[in-house]
Amino acid sequence: MIHLLTRLLLIGFVAMTAPPPAEANTPIPLFRGVQQVGLLCQFDSLDGAMGAITAAEFCEFALQRWTDAFAGGPKIEIVLLQPNDGRIVAPATLVVTLYGVARAGGPDLNAPGGSVLALAMTLYRRNPANDLLFGPAPEAVLLSGDEDWRGEVAPALTRLLFAGAAERLGFGMR
């Protein structure tokens, strides 16, 4: 009887001191506690490709893609940021930095006509424990040279935003 009681006490002690099991869907620290996603964009048009598109116009399009393409998920505010915006360093803000670089030329970069647009994304949060080693893979878009660049860029930009941030925050595709 004493041996049984000792064993039960030992089992109880081990159970109380063992760490809790890890949750299977616990996000990496970078995505925990995010209350706001801030889009910060840089756009460079080399060789006059894509005309006079500005970083602000590119960022507004990214915000529209987020709103149109992703559903569900947590109640997170999606905002546009400017360089030196104080919200960039807010602890609950995940900064999604989008880079767009356009270069004149066709599919082989020597043909007349359309352009090539490279899209890349990085993530930033103020807390240094929130580092992310690899982000989503960059996207490349062959543009026809038409005025409707948004229609050509939308699928690649949506994939980039979803793989890099939206999916990890719990949003789904519409």
C-alpha positions in Angstrom: 0.0 0.0 0.0 2.8 2.4 0.9 4.6 1.5 -2.4 1.4 2.3 -4.3 1.0 5.6 -2.5 4.6 6.5 -3.2 4.3 5.7 -6.9 1.1 7.8 -7.2 2.8 10.7 -5.5 5.8 10.4 -7.8 3.6 10.2 -10.9 1.7 13.3 -9.7 4.9 15.2 -9.1 6.3 14.4 -12.5 3.0 15.4 -14.2 3.0 18.7 -12.3 6.6 19.6 -13.2 6.5 18.5 -16.8 6.2 21.3 -19.3 2.8 21.6 -21.1 2.7 20.1 -24.6 3.3 22.5 -27.4 0.3 23.6 -29.4 0.6 22.3 -32.9 -0.6 25.6 -34.4 1.3 28.0 -32.3 2.6 30.7 -34.7 6.2 31.7 -34.7 6.9 34.6 -32.3 6.9 37.2 -35.2 3.1 36.7 -35.7 2.0 36.5 -32.0 0.0 39.4 -30.7 -0.2 41.3 -34.0 -3.0 43.9 -33.8 -2.0 45.9 -36.8 -0.4 45.1 -40.2 1.3 48.1 -41.7 2.2 48.1 -45.4 5.3 50.0 -46.3 6.3 50.1 -50.0 9.2 51.0 -52.2 8.8 51.0 -55.9 11.6 51.7 -58.5 10.9 51.9 -62.2 14.2 51.4 -64.0 14.6 52.4 -67.6 11.2 54.1 -67.5 9.3 50.8 -67.2 5.8 51.1 -65.9 5.7 54.8 -66.3 5.4 57.0 -63.3 4.0 54.6 -60.7 4.8 55.8 -57.2 5.4 53.8 -54.1 2.2 55.2 -52.6 0.2 54.0 -55.6 1.8 50.6 -55.4 1.1 50.4 -51.7 -2.6 51.4 -52.1 -2.9 48.6 -54.7 -1.4 46.2 -52.2 -3.9 47.3 -49.5 -6.7 46.7 -52.0 -5.4 43.3 -52.9 -5.3 42.4 -49.1 -8.9 43.6 -48.7 -10.2 41.9 -51.8 -8.3 38.6 -51.6 -8.3 37.5 -47.9 -11.2 36.6 -45.7 -11.7 35.5 -42.1 -8.8 35.7 -39.8 -8.4 37.8 -36.7 -9.5 41.3 -36.3 -6.3 43.0 -37.4 -6.3 46.5 -38.8 -4.4 46.8 -42.1 -2.9 50.3 -42.7 -0.6 52.1 -45.0 2.6 53.4 -43.5 5.0 56.1 -44.6 8.8 56.2 -44.0 9.5 57.5 -40.5 5.9 56.7 -39.4 5.8 56.2 -35.6 3.6 53.1 -36.0 6.5 51.2 -37.5 8.0 50.7 -34.1 4.7 49.9 -32.3 5.1 46.5 -30.6 1.8 45.1 -31.9 2.5 46.2 -35.5 3.7 43.8 -38.1 5.4 45.8 -40.9 5.1 44.2 -44.3 7.6 45.9 -46.5 7.0 45.4 -50.2 9.6 46.1 -52.9 8.7 46.4 -56.5 11.3 46.9 -59.2 10.3 47.2 -62.9 12.7 46.9 -65.8 11.9 47.7 -69.4 12.1 44.9 -71.9 10.2 41.8 -73.0 10.5 38.2 -71.6 14.1 38.1 -72.7 14.8 41.6 -71.4 15.9 42.7 -74.9 12.7 42.6 -76.8 10.7 45.8 -77.2 7.4 46.1 -75.5 6.5 45.0 -72.0 8.5 45.0 -68.7 9.6 42.7 -66.0 8.4 43.4 -62.5 10.2 41.8 -59.5 8.3 41.7 -56.2 9.8 40.9 -52.8 8.6 41.2 -49.3 10.2 41.4 -45.8 8.6 41.5 -42.4 9.6 43.5 -39.4 8.5 43.9 -35.7 10.2 46.0 -33.1 10.9 43.1 -30.7 14.3 41.6 -31.7 13.1 38.1 -30.5 10.7 38.2 -33.5 13.3 37.7 -36.2 12.3 35.6 -39.2 15.1 34.0 -41.1 13.4 33.4 -44.4 10.4 35.2 -45.9 8.3 34.3 -48.9 10.0 33.7 -52.3 10.1 36.7 -54.6 7.7 36.9 -57.5 8.5 37.9 -61.1 5.8 39.2 -63.4 6.1 39.6 -67.2 4.1 42.7 -68.1 2.6 43.2 -71.5 3.0 47.0 -71.6 -0.8 47.6 -71.4 -2.1 50.3 -69.1 -3.8 47.7 -66.9 -0.7 46.7 -64.9 -2.9 46.0 -61.8 -4.6 43.0 -63.5 -1.2 41.5 -64.4 0.4 42.1 -61.0 -2.6 41.1 -58.8 -2.0 37.3 -58.8 1.7 37.5 -58.0 1.1 40.2 -55.3 -1.7 38.2 -53.8 0.5 35.0 -53.6 3.3 37.0 -52.0 1.1 38.7 -49.4 -0.7 35.4 -48.6 2.5 33.2 -48.3 4.4 35.9 -46.4 1.9 37.2 -43.9 -1.8 36.7 -44.4 -1.8 32.9 -44.1 0.4 33.0 -41.0 -1.9 35.5 -39.4 -4.9 33.2 -39.9 -6.5 34.7 -43.0 -7.9 32.5 -45.8 -8.3 33.2 -49.5 -11.6 34.4 -50.9 
